[in-house]
């Protein structure tokens, strides 16, 4: 392929790049959809600009073949070859995976608990309907490897982007309602299930979420729970990328309802951790550390101590029990996974998966803070008190190793748990609720990152097993984003 020649825009699989033995910049359906929506957006913006400057011919401007409807682009025609019942099958699988398993032994009460009602009331041409349908198909493809579902997912994702663009153009006030918050929440899940990379698209999605929350009509408290969930998604982004939250982020956290309890307090700590990590990263990048910057280290160490104190005062209802891991008693999939090299011998069992989620979010947050501290200690000028510096580094390394080991030990029980106390273990990977894998992925990826560049020694083959878990999430649970962490930290 000649340099500068465009990719084969009519196919999600770029035949030109493949023939030229080049890495295509649009390797999957997720990238292709965004590529073509950018073309449509560019043409629309140019048309409006020409209209504003009074060029009458501008209204005749039409997008070229690059701007054809996403359904034509990906399928040739909408719904060609789709079974009549595929939509129902995909949605019911989505309900099973994400709308029912919020509690081990309780009805749905978590992030997506209202989605089924909202979806049932949504018109088929609405943005919410298209977004939920897209994520349903993406999940169905990931779990059951249906090629029809993969294609349909791309179609509906493209429709969602088009409707979002149209809403911005024709009804900007529509972005102030709570309904659009649900759409952004669903799109975040779609990206986790469909995209194998962490790139500019992810950043754009996070920034778009910021803008929508900022413009939200705050006269109603009905959507505060959704705002809280979106804030957690943003905090994962801020901490992972060591980016400081916007100055007004604390105002959003103030909207978190009291029912969020411990997670509301944890969110505030996570925002502070993101800010501290960003400051340490910025100084190291611009000027390098100077002796007068030691106050930043002290502040980060103090924050780490506050987080640890918060965990020590966790309510008794959020506590765990340590149980042995017995692969010989498990179904074949679990026996293989939990007997592979580096697998934990003991597992941390919680009565409520939401408690497990809180603990692992806390652990992943502290790991990122301690990794930033470790990098700063290595970059700092030689400390006059060598003994103190050595002891401090040893403490930070011990924190990282302990926290990553705790995340590792939580995985078996989370994946083996069922909704009913009398139920046996899931007999196949298809029986595992997708929400389990979704909540496990970020903490596991952070624990996996600890071993990058030899930050800490892999004493018990933990890195190998954490990589095995990420591949399991990718291959058996359909979480495509796990591939991004394997490539970043492997």
N, C-alpha and C positions, 0 to 999 in steps of 0.2 A: 504494500500500500504506500502511495506517495505521501510524503510529509505534507500536511495541510489538507489532505483529502478527507471529506466528511465521512463519518460512520454511516453504515447502512441504516438510514433513519426509519425504514419501513419494517424493521424487525427488532424485537427485543434482544435477539441473539445476533450480534454484529458479525455478519459473514465476511465483510471486508477485513476487519481486524483479525478474524480467525485465519483467513487465507494468508494475510501478511505476517502472521505469527507475532502479532502485537497484543499487548494487554488493552482490552477495550475499556474506555472510561465509563461505559454504560453496561456493566456486566449482568445486571439482573433487572427484573420487572420494576422494582422500586425506583431505580435510577432512570429507566426509560420513561416512566410516567412523569417524573419531575422534569426531565429534559424537555418533553413536549409541552408541558404546562408552562415552562419558561418561555417557549417560543410563542405560545398563544398570548401570554401576558405581555410580552414585548410588543407584539403586533397591536394589541389593544391599547397599550400606552402610547404608541406612536400615532395611532389614529386619533386619540383624544388630544394629543398635543397639537396635531395639525388643525383639528377643529377649533382649538382655542386661539390659534394665530390667524384663523380666518381663511384657511385654504379649503375651498369647496370640494376639491377633488379628493380631499382626505377621506370623506365618507365612503368613497368607492374602494378604499384600500382593503384588500382581503388577504388573510394569511395564506401562505403557500402550502404545499403538501406537508410541510413540517408541522403545520398547525391543524391537521385533520383531527376529527374527534378521536379520543383515545380508544373508544370501542372499535372503530374501524382500524385503527393503527395496530391494535394487539390481536384482534380476533378476525378481522376482515368484515365482520358484521356482528351486531350485538347478539349474544346468546346462542351463536351457532354451535351446535353439537352438545349443548348443555341438556342434561336430563331434566325433566320437568320437576322432579322432586329434589334436585340438588340443593336448591336454596333452603328448603326446609331441613334437609339433612345437615347442611353446614350450620344453620342457625341453632338447631338443637344441640349440635356438638359444642358450639360456642357457649350456649347456656350451661351445659354440663361442665365445661372447663372453667368458666369464669363467673357465672352468675349464681351458682349454688354452693360452692365449697368455702364460703368465707369462714365458717367455724367448723371444727371437727365434728361436733355433734349438735349443731344449731343451724337454723335457716340463714339465708344470705343476710349479711348486715354490713358488708364492707363497701369498698369503692364503687363497685358496679351494681349495687343492690337495686337501684331504681331504673336501671337501663332497660330491663325487659318491658316495664310499663311504658316508658317513653318511646321505645321502639314500636310497640304495638299500636301506639297512637299516631306515629309519624306517617305522613303521606309518602308514597313510594318515590316521589320526585324530590323529597326533602334532603337536605344536607346530612341530617342525622341518619336517615334510612340508608343512604349510600355509604356513609362511613361505617356503620355497624355491619352492613352487608359485606363490605370490603374486608373487614377484619374477620368476619365469620368464614369467608372463603379462604383467607390466608391461613387461618387456624386449621381449617379442614384439610388444606393441602399439606401443612406441616405435620399434622397428626396422621393422616391417612394416605398421603402422597397422591392425591387426586389431581391429575394434570388439568382437568376441566376446571377445578376449583382455583388452581393457580392463575389460569387465564381470566376467569371471572373476577378474581380478586383485583387484578390489575385494572380491569374495566371499571369497577366501582370505585377504586381508589382515584382513578383519573376523573370520574364524574364528581367525586367529592371535592377535589381540587378546583374543578371548573365552577362548581356551585359556590365554593368559598370566594373565588375571584369575583363571580357575579354578584354575590352578596355585598362585597366591598364596594363594587361599582354602583349598585342600584339602591342599596339599603344599608348604609353605614351604621345606622342605629341598631341593626340586627346583631351587630357584634357586641352590643352592650348587655344582651340578655343572657340568662343562665344556660339556654339551650346550646349556644356555641361553645360554652365551657365543656359540656359533655362531648361534643364533637372533637375538641382538642384532646380530651382524655382518651378517646377511642383511637384517634390518629397516633397518639403516643404508643398505644398497644400495638397498632398495626405496624409501626416502624420496627418495634422489637421482634415481631413475628416475621417480617418480610425483608428487612434490610440486613445485609451481612457486613456492613461497614459503619465506622464512626467517622463521619466526614462533615462537610459543610451543610449537607441536608439536615443532619441532626441538629446542628447549631441553629440553622434557620428555623427549624420547627420549635426549638426552645425559645428563641427570640420572639417568634410569632405568638407563642403562649404567653410570654411576658406582656406583649402589647395588648392582647385581648383581655387579660386580667386587669391591666391598668385602665382600660376603657370601660370596664364593666359597670353597669348601673348598681350602685351599692345601696339603693333604697330598700332592697329586699334581702333578707337573710337566708332565703330558701336555698340558694346555691353555695352557701359557705362551705359545706362539706366537700363539694367538688373543687372549690378553690383550694381547700386544704390538701386534697389529693394532688392537684396540679402543682402546688408549691413543693410537695415532696419530690415530684418528678424533676422539677427545676433544681432542687437542692442536690439531687443525685448528679445532675449535669454540672452544677457549680463545683461540687467537691471532686468529681472525677477529673474535670479539666482545670481545677485550681483557679476558678474564675470567681471574682467577688460579686455577690448579689447586688442588684441596684439599690440605691440609697433608700428607696421607698418600699423595699421588700418587707420590712418589719410591719408596715401597715397592712400588708396582705396576711401576715401571720396573725395579726390581731383579729382577723375575721375567722380564724379557726375555731369551730364550736367547742364548748367545754367537753362535749362527749368524746372528743379525741384524746382527752386525758394525757397520759404519758407522752403520746406522740406529739402533742402540741408543744410540750416543753422540749422534747428532743429536736423538733424542727427548729426552734430558736438556737439551740446549741449547734445544729448542723449549719445554720446560716453563719454563725460566728466562726466555725471551723473553716468554711469556705473562704471567708474574708481573711483569716490568718494565713491560710495556705497561699492565697493569691498574693498577699503582701510579701511573704517569704520568697515566692517565685519571682516577683517583680524586682526586688532588690538584687537578687542573685543574677537576674538577666541583664539589668541595666548597669549597675556599678560594681557588683560583687559585694560581699559582706565586709563591713568595716567594724572595728571594735565598738563604735558607738551604736551599732545596730543590735547589740546584745539584748536590749530591751524587748525586741521582737521575739527572741527565743524565750525569754522569761514569760512573756504574755502567752505564748503558745503552750509552754509547760504548765502554766496556771490553768489554762482552758482544759488541757488534758486531765488535770487533777479534778476539775469541776465535773467533767463528764464521768469520771470514775466514781465520784461521790454520788452523782445522780443515779448511777446503776446500783450502787450499794443500797439505796433507799427505794428500790423498785418494790411495789406492793407484793405481798406474798402470793397473790393470785397469778402473778406473772412469773413465778419461779418455775424451775424445771427439775426433772429427775434424770439421773444418769442410769442408762440401761445398757446391757451388753449387746453387741451386734452379732447375730447368729446367722450367717449366710446359709447354713445347711437347712434352716427352717423356712427360708424364704422361697418365693416363686423363682423360676429360672432367671428372669431378667434381673431381679434383685440379688440373687445369689452371685451372679457374674459380676455385677457392679460393685457389690460390697465385699467381694473377696479379691478384687484386683489390687495390684501393688499400691501401697500407700493408704489404703482404705482404713478408716478409724476402727478401733476395736470396741469403742464405747460410743453410744449416741445420746444426745441431749433431747429428752422428751418433754414437750409442753402439752398442757391440757387444751390450749387455745393457740392456733397457728398465728393469730394476730400478735400474741406475746412473742412468739418466735421471730416474727417479722420485726418487732420493735428491737429485740435484742440484737439481731443481725444487722439492722440499720445502725444501731449504736456502735457495734464492733467495726463495721466497715468504715464508719466516720472516724473513729479513733485511729484506725490503721492509716488512713490517708493523712491525718494530722501528724502521726508519728513518722510516716515516710517523709513528709515535708521537713520535720525536725531532723531526721537522719541526714537528708541531703544538705540541710543548712549547717549541721555540725561538721560535715566533711568539707564544706566550702568556706567555713569561718577561718579567720586568721588564727594562728597557733595560740591556744589559750595559755595564759600564764600558769594556771593551776592544771597541770597535765593530769593529775590524779582525778580531779573533779570532772574534766572533760571525758576521760576514759570511763569513769563510772556513769556519767550521764548517757553516753552512747550505749553502754551496756544495758542500761535501764530501758532506753528506747527500743533497742533490738528485742529485749525480753517482752516488752509490750506487744510489739508486732507479731512475734512468734506465738505468744499466748492467745491473742485475739484471733489470728488466722486459724489456729488449732481449734478454737471454740466454734468458729464458723463451720469448719470441716466436720466436726462431730455433730452438728445440728442437721446435716443433710439427710442421713439415713431415715430418721424418724419422720421428717417432713415429707419425704417421697413415699414412705411406706404407710402413712396414716390414711385412714378412710373417714368418711363422714359419720358412719354408724359405729358405736362402740363395740357392737357384737360382730362386725364384719371382719372377714379375714383380710390379709394383705391383698393389694391389687394383683390380680393374677397375670396381668399383661401390662405393658406400658400404656396401651390405649385406655386402661382403667384409671390411670393417674390423672387427677384434675390438673388442667393446665396452669391454674393459678399457683399451684405449688412450685412449679418450675419457674414461673415468672418472678415470684418473690425471692427465690433462691439465687437467681442469676447474678444480680449485682453484688451481693456479699461474696459469693463464690469467686467472681471475677476479680474483686478487690483482694481477696486472700491469695488468689493466683498471681496477682501482680507483685506481691511481696518478694517473690523469688526472681524477679526480673533483674538482670545484670548482677546477680549474686548479692542483692541487698541483704538478705538473710540466708544462712545455710539451710539447705534442704535436708534436714537431719533424718526425717522419717518418710521420705519419698512423698511428702504431701503435695508438692507441685505436680508430680506425675498423676496422682489421683484426682486433684482438682481439675487438671486438664481432661481427664477421663469424664468427670462430671459435666464439664462444659460441652464435650462432644456428645454426651448422652442428651443434654438439653437440646442441642442442635439437631441431632439425628432422630431421636425417639420422641421428643416433645415439641418439635417444630419451632424452636426459638432460634431464628436465623441469626440474631444479634450475637449469640454466643460465639459465632465464628470470628467476629471482630475482636473479641477479647483474646481468643486463641492466637490470632495473628499479632495482636499488639504486645502480648506478654509471654508468648510461647518461646 
